[in-house]
Amino acid sequence: MDRFDCEDILELLSGYIDDEIDSVMKQLLEQHFKECEQCLSLLHSLEKTIALSKEAHRRRTVPKKVVNRIYYEIRIRYKR
């Protein structure tokens, strides 16, 4: 496969982002991104979405009151 159309890109984009494709396919995709602003924009949007999702996950904390409650419930139930 020498060239990709945009539909091919959609099928391979996840593998590209997750670095699960071989170097030849990666080069072909990157060449397409240089020529196709629409696919490049989609790539950037997905990468940004993933980064924001990871950041939101990292910032989520469980309130101390909940942690303490769970800790004491476990101690009570399994203290035999």
Phi, psi and omega in degrees: 000114183273324185224156178245149166258174186298327177294321176299319181300316180303321181289333185256354188298318180299315178297324178295312182297320181275003180057047182248016179243157182287167187295327179293314179297321180299316179297319179295319177296316181296326175296318178298318180299327178293331184262343187235103181296328181295313180291323177297318177297319177298316178302311181296322179296316179293319178296320178294318179299316179297315180297316179295321179296316178297319180295318179296322179294319180294325183281343182289125178232152177270132180301143182305322180300320179291317179300313179298318181298315179296317179302312182291325177296318178294316179300318181294314184290325186253011178270088182232000000 
